[in-house]
Amino acid sequence: MWILLLILQINLNNHSEYWVGQDSLNEHFESHGSIVLKLKSFGLITDYLAEDNLFNTPKKFKIFPFLTVSSAHIKLEMGYIQKIATSGMLINQTNDIQFKRFRYLKGLSVLLQKNKGAIAFFTGNPYDYTFDGLTYTSSQDSQDILRGITLKGERGFLYAEAGYIRLNHRNMPASYAFDEIMGTEIGISKNRYSFTLDFALKRGVNYITYTRKKGYGIFGSLEIIPSSWNLLIQFASYDSINFNKYNLPPVPLRTEILPTEGMSDRGGSLTVYYPFSHGNLEIGAGSLFDLKEKNPISPFSGKAFQEAYLQADLYLSRGISITIKPGYERRLRIEPEYIFLKNFYLQSDLDLSSLFPVEIFSRADRFTEDTLIYSKFTLNTTFYPTENLNLQLLLEYATKNVARYNFEHFWPSIGLSWNIEGGYISIFYGKQRGGLVCSGGMCRITPRFNGLKLVFEKSI
């Protein structure tokens, strides 16, 4: 018994949040994490998600257990598989904690690998729980069945991956009840450059007419490092490649916005990075537009997004550093209810921690919203009284009350965070403006908040 306890590895991870609103006293509690038991080549992992709030009845409590058995060349997973992902654009069922999106595949996965080659098979029902700002909801049909096979290989400077994924719909007529996607990724990596090319074909079904439809996706990335500086060029063209939101096509922009989520996007970006003796300089520009529109920059009914920025990281004397970043963004039908939104901004981040325990972030935005023009200013000051404690004062102010910000113009808040061994505890009180939040090409509108938030995170 004692020998078993000595070789048994146990890991516990938990993240808990409690919110209470000042305006309506609406409450929200959530807790998610994992319990991991490992014994040599065997592992039992159980994720959990609990939620209780006034927006949602009944209460939620979900558990997602899965068993893993591995050896030198074989890995077997059964249950709620946590990570099913290809490096290209075929499928991605990984969790996004920052975006509060939990994705699993309830089924079986087999991985065979030797040397630098691997082949994987998987089958199961997909599960997706995403936080919409008020509660966790499921955006995928757990009755669907995903099956796939992927092959990977690496030889010298060349890397390749290919795969085929099939999605069977149980709630549709049998002859039309499937979507499929197939593709390949090729990568070349040398000392002075690296190149990646993804290509995928999709064969799907129109859910209204029950007819077949086609789609494709192309993504390319070229990085050149002539000497100390480097150049990154990315290109994407997506036509109906969104595989029922089971895949997340790569986003070629620093701002992680994919206007149509892979249904009709084309564009690219150019980034130059240049280090010098007292800092770094980065210049970037990118654009995505609706490929089905005749005028891509200003489409009649489609979506478009452009960005450009210059970022300078300067390391001054006595350990002081400052980051200065002017930039420009242009959004066309990206946010609901707004056709045109243009923004010029200037932001800076001053770190004085080597002299004083203070870091100051500021940003000024100048918006043109259809025919309305207004500005917004942000000042975020963080104090570090001790090594494990920080106090944050945040002030945001808009020059006009606009519908985009729920006709509010001032958002003050205060936060306190205490780092503990294996985690942290934080307290927030004040106002948070709502708005568009994007991660990996997926976007959602988060509601405004006015009240108290408590967060506890711990790993054992």
Stockholm file with secondary structure:
# STOCKHOLM 1.0

chainA/1-460         MWILLLILQINLNNHSEYWVGQDSLNEHFESHGSIVLKLKSFGLITDYLAEDNLFNTPKKFKIFPFLTVSSAHIKLEMGYIQKIATSGMLINQTNDIQFKRFRYLKGLSVLLQKNKGAIAFFTGNPYDYTFDGLTYTSSQDSQDILRGITLKGERGFLYAEAGYIRLNHRNMPASYAFDEIMGTEIGISKNRYSFTLDFALKRGVNYITYTRKKGYGIFGSLEIIPSSWNLLIQFASYDSINFNKYNLPPVPLRTEILPTEGMSDRGGSLTVYYPFSHGNLEIGAGSLFDLKEKNPISPFSGKAFQEAYLQADLYLSRGISITIKPGYERRLRIEPEYIFLKNFYLQSDLDLSSLFPVEIFSRADRFTEDTLIYSKFTLNTTFYPTENLNLQLLLEYATKNVARYNFEHFWPSIGLSWNIEGGYISIFYGKQRGGLVCSGGMCRITPRFNGLKLVFEKSI
#=GR chainA/1-460 SS CHHHHHHEEEEEEEEEEEEEETTTCCEEEEEEEEEEEEETTEEEEEEEEEEEETTEEEEEEEEEEEEEEECSSEEEEEEEESCCBCSSSSCBCCCBTTTTEEEEEEEEEEEEEETTEEEEEEEEEEEEEEECSSSEECCSCTTCEEEEEEEEEEETTEEEEEEEEEEECTTSCGGGCEEEEEEEEEEEECSSEEEEEEEEEEEEECTTTCCEEEEEEEEEEEEECSSSCEEEEEEEEEESCCCTTSCCCCCCSSSCCCTTTTSEEEEEEEEEEEEETTEEEEEEEEEEEETTSSSSSSCSSSCEEEEEEEEEEEECGGGCEEEEEEEEEEEESCSTTCSEEEEEEEEEEEECTTTSSEEEEEEEEEEEETTEEEEEEEEEEEEEEETTEEEEEEEEEESSCCGGGTTCCEEEEEEEEEEETTEEEEEEEEEECCEEEEETTEEEEECCEEEEEEEEEEEC
#=GC SS_cons         CHHHHHHEEEEEEEEEEEEEETTTCCEEEEEEEEEEEEETTEEEEEEEEEEEETTEEEEEEEEEEEEEEECSSEEEEEEEESCCBCSSSSCBCCCBTTTTEEEEEEEEEEEEEETTEEEEEEEEEEEEEEECSSSEECCSCTTCEEEEEEEEEEETTEEEEEEEEEEECTTSCGGGCEEEEEEEEEEEECSSEEEEEEEEEEEEECTTTCCEEEEEEEEEEEEECSSSCEEEEEEEEEESCCCTTSCCCCCCSSSCCCTTTTSEEEEEEEEEEEEETTEEEEEEEEEEEETTSSSSSSCSSSCEEEEEEEEEEEECGGGCEEEEEEEEEEEESCSTTCSEEEEEEEEEEEECTTTSSEEEEEEEEEEEETTEEEEEEEEEEEEEEETTEEEEEEEEEESSCCGGGTTCCEEEEEEEEEEETTEEEEEEEEEECCEEEEETTEEEEECCEEEEEEEEEEEC
//
